[in-house]
Amino acid sequence: MNTLVQDMQIIEKFQNIVRGVFTLSDLKGMLSSKQLNSFYRRVVNLEKSGVIKRFTRGIYVTKEFDLSVVSQKIYPKSYISFENILAQHLMIGTVPKREVKAIKVGKRRDYKTLNGRVLHLGVDPRLFFGFETINGLNFATKEKALLDTLYFYNKGMSFYFDIYSDIDLSGIDRKTMFSYLAKYKNPKFVKFVTQYIKGGIK
């Protein structure tokens, strides 16, 4: 059995475990390669065969992969938010299949590829909260996802849905929402969200 066939079998064996997302260090460990030149040749051959594709620097994916895992692999100290979470909680309709938006501390980073898009939006450290870790991935609570959406909407970001008519607020917990809102120091934004919530949650 040649090396490429063996490597393809290894990828097939582990792809479900890692949800179709491999870092270079993952590949190096799985392929048990001691020589760097040999290792990189094997990775290139796997790419040429179509078994894996490069998503961004140091991140490779199989044909079927979880974009949320890609987001976390790119920047572990981030959490998925916005429409990805709102749709999960049935607060809006469907979300684009090949796009994930996440929150991180620091500058905005946008990773656009033919295999999907990961958008990391930056916030001040004091606004990096309101998420939970599930199966190794960080997800915003529905209240924080809504706040993140309203926060960036106020900064001029556009969404494919209307924040006034397309978001179902019936499942939002008012107590949690306002405890989160207390961490925001912009009076104009606090007033906007307060009116928004009081008008939408009966």
N, C-alpha and C positions, 0 to 999 in steps of 0.2 A: 504493500500500500504506500503510495507516495505521500510526501509531506502535506501537499495541498488538501488531499482527501482527508487526511487525519485532522488537519486544522478545521476543515468544514464540519466534521463530525463533532469536534470539541465545541465549536460555536453553537451548533444545533443542540447540543446537550445542555448548555448553560443559558441559552437565550431566554427561556421562560423564567428562569430564576432571577435574571437581572432585567427582565421586562424589555429585552431587545436593545439595551444600552450598555456599551462597554467603554471604559476609559482605556488609555494606552497601558496603564499599570495593570488593569484587569486582564487585558490580552496577554501581557507579558507573563503574568502569573499562570494563566490557563494554558498558554502554549509552552510553558517551561523552557523558555529560550534564554540561554546564557550569553550568547553573542549578539550584540546590538545590531550589527549589519544584517545578520541572518534573520533576526526578529523583524526588522523593518521590511525586509524583502517578503517575508511571509504575510505581513499585514497588507502590503501592496498587492500581493497575489490574491488575497482574500477580497480586496476591493475590486480587482479586475474581474474576478469570478462572479461578482454581484452579491456575495454572501453578506458583506458589510459595506456601509457607506460612511464617509466622513461627514459628520454634522457640523462640527466646528473643531478648532484646534484641540486635539487630545480626546475627542469624543466621537465614537463610532456607533452606528445603529444598524439593526437588521431591517428587513422589509416591514415587519410588524414591530412597532416599538411604542413605548409610552413617553409622550412628550413631557409629561410632568417629571418623569425621572431624568430626562435630559436637562430640564431646568435646574433641578436640584444638584445634578452632577456638575453643571457649569459653575454654580454658585451655591454651595451648601447652606450658607447663612442667608437664605431667602425663604419666602413663603408664597404659595400660589394664591391668587386673589382675583378680584374683578369678576367678569362674566363667567369664568370657569367655575367659580364657587356659587355665584348667583344661580346659574343654570342647574348646578348639582342639587341645590335646595329648592328647585322649581320656582324660583322667584322671577325668572325670565324664561324665554323659550330656548331654543337650541343655541349652542355656542359653536363657532368655527372649529372643525375637528383638528386642524393642524396649526393651532395657535394657542399659546399659553402666556398669560401675563402674570408676573410675580413682583413682589416688593422686596427690596434690599436696601441696606444703608449705603449711601454714596451716590455715584453718578449713574445715569441711565445707560443701559447697554441693550442693543438690539441685535439679535442673531437671526437673520433672514436666510433661509436656504430653500432648495427645491423640496426638501423633506419636511419643512415646517418652519414655524417662527416662534422664537422665545424672546419675549420682551421683559427685561428687568427694569422696573421703575424705581428710582432712588428716593428715599425719604430721610429726614433727620432721625438720628438714633432714638429720640424719645417717642417717635411714632412707629417704631418697629416693635409691634406687640399684637396681641389678638389673634394668635394662631395656635394650632395644635398639631402634634406629630402623629401621623397614622401610617403604619407600615413603612417607616423610615422617611416619609415625605411630610413637609410642612404645609398645612392648609389653613387659610384664614377662616375664622368663624364667619357665619353669614352676616353678622352685624359689622365686623371689621371689613369684609368684602364690600359691603354697601358704603361704609365710610370711605374706603379707599377710592371707590368709584366716584363718589360725590366730591372728594378732595381733588382728584385729578380733573374731573369735569370743570371745577371752578378754576383750574389752572389752564383751561382751554382745550383739554383733551376731548375728542369726539368719540362716540360709541355708535354701534350699529343699531342700538335700541334707544328709545326715548326714556329718560330717567323719570319723567313725570307720569307717563301713561303705560309703560311697559314693565314696570317692576311691581311685583306683588309684595306688599309690605306686611301682609297678615301674619306671617310667621316670625317677624322680628320681635325680639324681647326689648321693650322700652328701657327697662332698668339697665340692661347690659349696654344698650346703645348709648345712653346718656353717661354711663360711667366711662365708656371709651371716649366720648366726646369731650369730657372734662380734661383730657390730656392735650387737647388742641388749644393753642394759645392765640389763634387768630379770631378776634371777636366777630368779624364779618362772616367767617366760615361757620362759626358756632351758631350764629343767629340764623344763617341760611339752613343749616341742618336741622335746627330746632323747629323751624317753621315747616320744613319739608316733612319731618317725622310726625309732627302733630297734625299735619294735614292729611297724611297718608295712613296712619295707624289709628283705627277707630277703637 
